[in-house]
Amino acid sequence: MNKQIDLSQLWQIIKRSFLAMVILGILGMAVAYFGAKTLIAPKYEADTSLLVNRKQDNDPNMQLNAQQADVQIINTYKDIITRPVVLQAVADDLTSPQRVMTKKAEKAVYGTRYNAATGVRERYVVEDAKPAQYKLKPAKYTNLTADDLAKMVSVSTQQNSQVFTVNVKDTDPVRARDIANEVAKVFEKKIVKIMSISNVSVVSKATTNRSPVSPRLKLISFVGLAVGVLVAFMWGLIRELTDQTVKDIDFITDTLGLVNLGAVNYIQRMKDIDQVIQAKKAKYDDDVDSFEQSDFPQRSRRRV
């Protein structure tokens, strides 16, 4: 297979394999598209943004230093969010029944009246205070652990920005939204105890996004198309390299250095030699009969 192929030969290979390249390209694109859509579970993304903001001093230099410190400390926040100290609390909140307030507490209502015996105005209770009312809300999800959350949750930042974003990818868009919001809620509470600061606030809550972010069907379909075309081209190239037939007379004279004695035309393959002989004989007899029936022999005898 020590052959050299120039650009003209490559073009000939492309022309001869064009139909196969089209068919295999379409087939590869269809297989990649429907295979990815069937076998790969779609994932949805939800994100919530948090802001790092300290109390600013009146001194401009102190404000700049505080802002830079807030930007640098975001990396610490990122590590804390992806640690079990936050993710385990998120998992517990989402998999445990929650005590939800249904009615706020009401303060007692007081009135005043004049006491004639004492000569002073007294304060009395008009309506007693009412405590807040709660109900137990069932757990939203089951079988959700901190290890599962660690695979879903990621944190992204922009350069020189005090805002960082918690991204959650999951196969359920509603669950992705709930996890993102719960992470922000738990982190906002935990960071106060961990670092003794309260400079983190939620900028925007996560919403349900029903447009999947993966798999990327268009990209996968394009890859399937490219693979199909490449397979067809490689098949044509291998067929060209392994072809040992002589296609040009110049190959015999120039490459092999042999003398060209002539060319033999293509002879149709004969299945049965006896049938060929009989066919030739029958054709010869027909020619003789037609010759004898013609007036050529009579004209020949008149001349004699």
VOPAGU-2260 file (C-alpha; in pm, 1 decimal, decimal comma):
REM VOPAGU-2260
SITE   aa  ch    i         X         Y         Z
SITE  MET   A    0       0,0       0,0       0,0
SITE  ASN   A    1     295,7     231,7     -55,8
SITE  LYS   A    2     104,7     465,3    -285,5
SITE  GLN   A    3     104,1     838,4    -327,2
SITE  ILE   A    4    -227,9    1008,0    -389,7
SITE  ASP   A    5    -238,7    1357,5    -534,9
SITE  LEU   A    6    -521,7    1606,4    -509,2
SITE  SER   A    7    -676,7    1497,5    -837,1
SITE  GLN   A    8    -705,3    1142,1    -708,7
SITE  LEU   A    9    -864,6    1268,9    -387,2
SITE  TRP   A   10   -1115,8    1460,3    -593,0
SITE  GLN   A   11   -1192,0    1146,2    -792,7
SITE  ILE   A   12   -1239,4     954,6    -467,4
SITE  ILE   A   13   -1480,7    1222,5    -344,4
SITE  LYS   A   14   -1678,7    1210,6    -668,2
SITE  ARG   A   15   -1701,2     830,7    -665,3
SITE  SER   A   16   -1797,2     826,6    -295,7
SITE  PHE   A   17   -2030,3    1127,6    -305,8
SITE  LEU   A   18   -2351,6     926,9    -293,9
SITE  ALA   A   19   -2221,5     711,5      -7,8
SITE  MET   A   20   -2108,9    1024,6     178,0
SITE  VAL   A   21   -2455,8    1178,2     147,0
SITE  ILE   A   22   -2634,8     861,6     256,3
SITE  LEU   A   23   -2402,1     783,4     549,0
SITE  GLY   A   24   -2397,5    1149,8     652,7
SITE  ILE   A   25   -2777,1    1166,9     674,7
SITE  LEU   A   26   -2788,0     827,3     845,3
SITE  GLY   A   27   -2521,6     930,2    1098,5
SITE  MET   A   28   -2702,3    1257,6    1173,1
SITE  ALA   A   29   -3033,1    1075,5    1227,3
SITE  VAL   A   30   -2875,6     810,6    1450,5
SITE  ALA   A   31   -2691,7    1073,1    1658,0
SITE  TYR   A   32   -3001,2    1292,4    1697,7
SITE  PHE   A   33   -3251,5    1022,9    1791,0
SITE  GLY   A   34   -2993,1     829,4    1993,9
SITE  ALA   A   35   -2909,4    1134,5    2205,4
SITE  LYS   A   36   -3275,1    1226,4    2242,3
SITE  THR   A   37   -3367,8     873,4    2348,9
SITE  LEU   A   38   -3070,5     759,1    2555,7
SITE  ILE   A   39   -2951,6    1083,0    2721,8
SITE  ALA   A   40   -3178,5    1234,0    2983,7
SITE  PRO   A   41   -3225,9    1609,6    2929,4
SITE  LYS   A   42   -3091,5    1841,1    3198,5
SITE  TYR   A   43   -3232,4    2176,4    3300,8
SITE  GLU   A   44   -3052,5    2466,6    3466,1
SITE  ALA   A   45   -3165,9    2711,3    3732,7
SITE  ASP   A   46   -2956,3    2983,5    3889,9
SITE  THR   A   47   -2981,9    3235,8    4168,3
SITE  SER   A   48   -2757,2    3536,1    4222,7
SITE  LEU   A   49   -2607,3    3649,7    4552,9
SITE  LEU   A   50   -2445,3    3982,6    4635,3
SITE  VAL   A   51   -2148,3    4046,8    4860,5
SITE  ASN   A   52   -2177,4    4398,8    4998,3
SITE  ARG   A   53   -2020,8    4545,8    5308,1
SITE  LYS   A   54   -2102,6    4867,9    5483,3
SITE  GLN   A   55   -1902,7    5135,2    5309,7
SITE  ASP   A   56   -1694,8    5393,7    5489,8
SITE  ASN   A   57   -1690,2    5755,6    5386,0
SITE  ASP   A   58   -1321,6    5731,2    5297,2
SITE  PRO   A   59   -1290,5    5648,3    4920,3
SITE  ASN   A   60    -972,8    5446,9    4979,3
SITE  MET   A   61   -1144,0    5236,3    5241,9
SITE  GLN   A   62   -1438,1    5180,1    5008,1
SITE  LEU   A   63   -1207,8    5055,2    4732,3
SITE  ASN   A   64   -1020,5    4823,7    4968,9
SITE  ALA   A   65   -1346,2    4684,6    5106,8
SITE  GLN   A   66   -1479,7    4621,2    4757,6
SITE  GLN   A   67   -1163,0    4437,7    4653,2
SITE  ALA   A   68   -1177,8    4232,7    4971,3
SITE  ASP   A   69   -1537,7    4136,8    4895,0
SITE  VAL   A   70   -1441,7    4025,2    4544,3
SITE  GLN   A   71   -1154,5    3813,7    4675,4
SITE  ILE   A   72   -1363,7    3653,1    4948,2
SITE  ILE   A   73   -1610,2    3521,3    4688,6
SITE  ASN   A   74   -1374,9    3226,9    4627,8
SITE  THR   A   75   -1418,5    3139,3    4995,2
SITE  TYR   A   76   -1793,1    3158,9    4956,3
SITE  LYS   A   77   -1774,8    2927,6    4655,5
SITE  ASP   A   78   -1591,3    2665,2    4860,1
SITE  ILE   A   79   -1838,0    2694,3    5147,3
SITE  ILE   A   80   -2140,2    2653,7    4918,3
SITE  THR   A   81   -2008,3    2331,7    4765,8
SITE  ARG   A   82   -1918,4    2181,7    5106,0
SITE  PRO   A   83   -2138,6    1946,0    5310,2
SITE  VAL   A   84   -2192,3    2217,7    5573,5
SITE  VAL   A   85   -2433,7    2383,3    5328,7
SITE  LEU   A   86   -2535,1    2098,2    5100,0
SITE  GLN   A   87   -2627,2    1865,3    5385,6
SITE  ALA   A   88   -2853,5    2129,8    5534,4
SITE  VAL   A   89   -3011,7    2183,1    5192,3
SITE  ALA   A   90   -3070,2    1809,5    5154,0
SITE  ASP   A   91   -3226,6    1788,7    5500,9
SITE  ASP   A   92   -3459,2    2081,9    5431,7
SITE  LEU   A   93   -3577,1    1940,8    5099,7
SITE  THR   A   94   -3627,9    1583,9    5225,1
SITE  SER   A   95   -3784,6    1664,1    5563,6
SITE  PRO   A   96   -4130,4    1798,6    5650,4
SITE  GLN   A   97   -4124,5    2173,7    5699,0
SITE  ARG   A   98   -4305,6    2383,7    5958,3
SITE  VAL   A   99   -4479,2    2656,2    5760,1
SITE  MET   A  100   -4645,3    2962,1    5914,4
SITE  THR   A  101   -5005,3    2995,3    5802,9
SITE  LYS   A  102   -5097,9    3296,1    6017,4
SITE  LYS   A  103   -4879,5    3556,9    6181,1
SITE  ALA   A  104   -4892,0    3629,6    6552,2
SITE  GLU   A  105   -5115,6    3914,1    6659,7
SITE  LYS   A  106   -5036,9    4150,7    6945,1
SITE  ALA   A  107   -5278,8    4219,3    7224,0
SITE  VAL   A  108   -5506,9    4518,3    7184,4
SITE  TYR   A  109   -5530,9    4752,4    7486,8
SITE  GLY   A  110   -5770,3    5024,6    7579,0
SITE  THR   A  111   -5785,5    5291,3    7853,1
SITE  ARG   A  112   -6057,7    5391,7    8094,8
SITE  TYR   A  113   -6095,5    5633,8    8380,8
SITE  ASN   A  114   -6113,6    5486,1    8732,5
SITE  ALA   A  115   -6321,9    5714,9    8944,6
SITE  ALA   A  116   -6206,2    5551,1    9265,2
SITE  THR   A  117   -5842,1    5613,1    9207,8
SITE  GLY   A  118   -5873,9    5913,9    8984,4
SITE  VAL   A  119   -5636,6    5775,5    8718,5
SITE  ARG   A  120   -5677,4    5629,1    8372,5
SITE  GLU   A  121   -5619,1    5255,6    8362,7
SITE  ARG   A  122   -5509,4    5035,0    8076,3
SITE  TYR   A  123   -5702,9    4717,3    8009,6
SITE  VAL   A  124   -5693,3    4436,4    7752,2
SITE  VAL   A  125   -5948,7    4466,3    7477,7
SITE  GLU   A  126   -5831,1    4163,7    7274,7
SITE  ASP   A  127   -5583,2    3901,7    7386,0
SITE  ALA   A  128   -5266,9    3832,8    7191,0
SITE  LYS   A  129   -5283,1    3547,6    6940,3
SITE  PRO   A  130   -4981,9    3324,9    6871,1
SITE  ALA   A  131   -4868,6    3242,6    6521,2
SITE  GLN   A  132   -5022,9    2939,3    6358,0
SITE  TYR   A  133   -4817,6    2675,7    6180,0
SITE  LYS   A  134   -4878,5    2364,1    5980,0
SITE  LEU   A  135   -4648,2    2078,4    5883,0
SITE  LYS   A  136   -4579,1    2073,7    5510,9
SITE  PRO   A  137   -4472,2    1738,2    5359,4
SITE  ALA   A  138   -4120,3    1698,7    5223,9
SITE  LYS   A  139   -4077,2    1806,8    4862,5
SITE  TYR   A  140   -3835,7    1533,7    4761,9
SITE  THR   A  141   -3698,4    1200,3    4876,5
SITE  ASN   A  142   -3363,7    1026,1    4837,9
SITE  LEU   A  143   -3169,9    1350,1    4793,1
SITE  THR   A  144   -2825,7    1353,2    4957,4
SITE  ALA   A  145   -2539,4    1596,4    4987,6
SITE  ASP   A  146   -2336,2    1387,5    4740,6
SITE  ASP   A  147   -2614,6    1419,8    4483,8
SITE  LEU   A  148   -2625,0    1795,2    4534,3
SITE  ALA   A  149   -2248,4    1822,7    4496,6
SITE  LYS   A  150   -2283,4    1688,0    4140,9
SITE  MET   A  151   -2558,6    1938,3    4058,3
SITE  VAL   A  152   -2440,4    2260,1    4220,5
SITE  SER   A  153   -2171,5    2488,4    4081,6
SITE  VAL   A  154   -2079,4    2852,2    4142,8
SITE  SER   A  155   -1978,3    3103,2    3875,2
SITE  THR   A  156   -1851,5    3459,9    3905,6
SITE  GLN   A  157   -1774,8    3756,0    3684,0
SITE  GLN   A  158   -1441,5    3929,3    3700,2
SITE  ASN   A  159   -1430,3    4219,5    3946,2
SITE  SER   A  160   -1796,0    4168,6    4037,4
SITE  GLN   A  161   -1940,1    4132,1    4383,0
SITE  VAL   A  162   -2224,2    3917,1    4247,9
SITE  PHE   A  163   -2181,0    3541,9    4217,4
SITE  THR   A  164   -2427,6    3289,9    4078,3
SITE  VAL   A  165   -2528,2    2948,8    4209,2
SITE  ASN   A  166   -2604,7    2717,1    3915,2
SITE  VAL   A  167   -2797,5    2392,9    3952,2
SITE  LYS   A  168   -2836,8    2132,2    3676,3
SITE  ASP   A  169   -3094,0    1858,3    3716,6
SITE  THR   A  170   -3322,8    1638,1    3510,5
SITE  ASP   A  171   -3625,2    1807,6    3668,6
SITE  PRO   A  172   -3657,1    2185,6    3607,4
SITE  VAL   A  173   -3876,2    2240,3    3914,5
SITE  ARG   A  174   -3637,2    2053,8    4143,0
SITE  ALA   A  175   -3343,1    2249,8    3998,5
SITE  ARG   A  176   -3523,8    2573,8    4088,6
SITE  ASP   A  177   -3602,3    2454,3    4441,7
SITE  ILE   A  178   -3245,4    2340,4    4504,4
SITE  ALA   A  179   -3099,0    2672,5    4384,6
SITE  ASN   A  180   -3329,1    2878,9    4603,6
SITE  GLU   A  181   -3271,1    2653,1    4903,3
SITE  VAL   A  182   -2892,4    2674,5    4862,1
SITE  ALA   A  183   -2912,4    3054,2    4864,1
SITE  LYS   A  184   -3139,3    3048,8    5168,8
SITE  VAL   A  185   -2922,6    2811,4    5369,5
SITE  PHE   A  186   -2599,2    2986,8    5272,0
SITE  GLU   A  187   -2736,6    3324,3    5377,4
SITE  LYS   A  188   -2806,2    3180,9    5723,6
SITE  LYS   A  189   -2492,4    2970,9    5760,2
SITE  ILE   A  190   -2244,1    3237,6    5656,4
SITE  VAL   A  191   -2345,6    3452,1    5952,5
SITE  LYS   A  192   -2232,1    3180,9    6193,9
SITE  ILE   A  193   -1932,0    3059,1    5994,0
SITE  MET   A  194   -1764,2    3393,7    5922,8
SITE  SER   A  195   -1954,1    3623,0    6159,6
SITE  ILE   A  196   -2063,2    3848,8    5874,9
SITE  SER   A  197   -2398,5    3944,5    5731,4
SITE  ASN   A  198   -2303,8    4102,2    5401,9
SITE  VAL   A  199   -2462,0    3846,9    5166,4
SITE  SER   A  200   -2806,6    3901,2    5017,1
SITE  VAL   A  201   -3009,9    3732,5    4744,1
SITE  VAL   A  202   -3022,3    3946,3    4429,9
SITE  SER   A  203   -3249,8    3725,4    4218,6
SITE  LYS   A  204   -3425,3    3399,8    4292,7
SITE  ALA   A  205   -3417,9    3100,2    4063,3
SITE  THR   A  206   -3709,7    3041,2    3828,9
SITE  THR   A  207   -3826,0    2734,9    3640,4
SITE  ASN   A  208   -3654,3    2704,5    3303,8
SITE  ARG   A  209   -3808,5    2430,6    3090,0
SITE  SER   A  210   -3558,1    2464,6    2805,5
SITE  PRO   A  211   -3297,0    2188,5    2845,4
SITE  VAL   A  212   -2930,5    2287,7    2840,2
SITE  SER   A  213   -2813,0    1934,8    2757,4
SITE  PRO   A  214   -2783,0    1728,8    2550,1
SITE  ARG   A  215   -2702,4    1975,8    2273,2
SITE  LEU   A  216   -2891,2    1803,8    1994,2
SITE  LYS   A  217   -2773,5    2035,9    1716,8
SITE  LEU   A  218   -2407,6    1982,8    1801,1
SITE  ILE   A  219   -2452,1    1606,6    1837,6
SITE  SER   A  220   -2635,8    1590,8    1502,9
SITE  PHE   A  221   -2353,6    1782,3    1333,9
SITE  VAL   A  222   -2098,3    1542,6    1481,8
SITE  GLY   A  223   -2302,4    1246,5    1354,5
SITE  LEU   A  224   -2314,4    1403,8    1008,1
SITE  ALA   A  225   -1936,6    1459,9    1007,2
SITE  VAL   A  226   -1868,0    1104,8    1123,9
SITE  GLY   A  227   -2092,2     958,0     852,8
SITE  VAL   A  228   -1924,5    1162,3     579,0
SITE  LEU   A  229   -1578,4    1073,9     712,0
SITE  VAL   A  230   -1660,2     701,3     722,9
SITE  ALA   A  231   -1779,6     709,2     361,4
SITE  PHE   A  232   -1469,1     899,6     251,1
SITE  MET   A  233   -1234,1     663,8     435,7
SITE  TRP   A  234   -1410,9     366,3     280,9
SITE  GLY   A  235   -1354,6     515,7     -65,9
SITE  LEU   A  236    -991,9     596,5      18,1
SITE  ILE   A  237    -918,2     243,1     141,6
SITE  ARG   A  238   -1087,1      99,6    -165,8
SITE  GLU   A  239    -866,0     317,8    -384,7
SITE  LEU   A  240    -546,0     220,8    -201,6
SITE  THR   A  241    -621,1    -151,0    -212,9
SITE  ASP   A  242    -723,5    -151,8    -581,4
SITE  GLN   A  243    -452,6    -340,4    -779,9
SITE  THR   A  244    -611,2    -317,4   -1124,1
SITE  VAL   A  245    -434,7    -130,8   -1408,8
SITE  LYS   A  246    -640,5     164,8   -1522,0
SITE  ASP   A  247    -395,1     345,9   -1751,4
SITE  ILE   A  248    -159,8     235,4   -2031,2
SITE  ASP   A  249     101,3     482,6   -1910,2
SITE  PHE   A  250     133,2     281,0   -1589,1
SITE  ILE   A  251     261,7     -16,4   -1791,8
SITE  THR   A  252     508,5     178,9   -2004,2
SITE  ASP   A  253     624,2     450,2   -1761,8
SITE  THR   A  254     601,0     286,3   -1419,6
SITE  LEU   A  255     670,0     -78,7   -1501,7
SITE  GLY   A  256     895,1     -10,6   -1804,5
SITE  LEU   A  257     721,2    -268,3   -2027,1
SITE  VAL   A  258     649,0    -252,1   -2400,8
SITE  ASN   A  259     293,0    -188,1   -2506,6
SITE  LEU   A  260     204,4    -467,7   -2750,8
SITE  GLY   A  261    -160,3    -372,5   -2785,1
SITE  ALA   A  262    -489,5    -373,5   -2603,5
SITE  VAL   A  263    -752,3    -643,3   -2583,4
SITE  ASN   A  264   -1109,1    -525,8   -2572,1
SITE  TYR   A  265   -1348,0    -648,5   -2311,8
SITE  ILE   A  266   -1482,2    -994,6   -2385,3
SITE  GLN   A  267   -1811,0   -1089,0   -2237,8
SITE  ARG   A  268   -1791,5   -1379,9   -2002,2
SITE  MET   A  269   -1927,2   -1701,1   -2155,1
SITE  LYS   A  270   -2133,6   -1925,6   -1935,9
SITE  ASP   A  271   -2137,4   -2227,7   -2175,9
SITE  ILE   A  272   -1897,2   -2267,7   -2470,8
SITE  ASP   A  273   -2128,8   -2514,3   -2646,0
SITE  GLN   A  274   -2409,6   -2260,3   -2648,1
SITE  VAL   A  275   -2175,9   -2001,6   -2798,8
SITE  ILE   A  276   -2064,9   -2245,6   -3073,7
SITE  GLN   A  277   -2421,7   -2334,8   -3157,3
SITE  ALA   A  278   -2516,5   -1966,9   -3168,1
SITE  LYS   A  279   -2224,0   -1889,8   -3402,1
SITE  LYS   A  280   -2308,0   -2186,8   -3626,1
SITE  ALA   A  281   -2671,0   -2085,6   -3647,1
SITE  LYS   A  282   -2571,6   -1732,2   -3739,7
SITE  TYR   A  283   -2333,9   -1866,4   -4009,5
SITE  ASP   A  284   -2606,9   -2085,6   -4158,5
SITE  ASP   A  285   -2842,4   -1791,3   -4167,4
SITE  ASP   A  286   -2582,3   -1582,0   -4349,9
SITE  VAL   A  287   -2523,5   -1860,6   -4610,5
SITE  ASP   A  288   -2894,6   -1904,8   -4671,2
SITE  SER   A  289   -2945,6   -1537,1   -4720,1
SITE  PHE   A  290   -2652,4   -1527,7   -4961,5
SITE  GLU   A  291   -2784,4   -1815,0   -5170,4
SITE  GLN   A  292   -3126,6   -1660,2   -5192,4
SITE  SER   A  293   -2987,3   -1337,5   -5326,8
SITE  ASP   A  294   -2940,2   -1278,0   -5705,8
SITE  PHE   A  295   -2564,1   -1234,5   -5674,5
SITE  PRO   A  296   -2478,3   -1595,9   -5790,0
SITE  GLN   A  297   -2703,8   -1562,4   -6099,8
SITE  ARG   A  298   -2534,7   -1241,2   -6211,6
SITE  SER   A  299   -2200,9   -1408,7   -6162,4
SITE  ARG   A  300   -2299,0   -1699,2   -6396,8
SITE  ARG   A  301   -2414,4   -1457,5   -6673,8
SITE  ARG   A  302   -2076,9   -1290,3   -6676,8
SITE  VAL   A  303   -1903,6   -1628,2   -6711,3
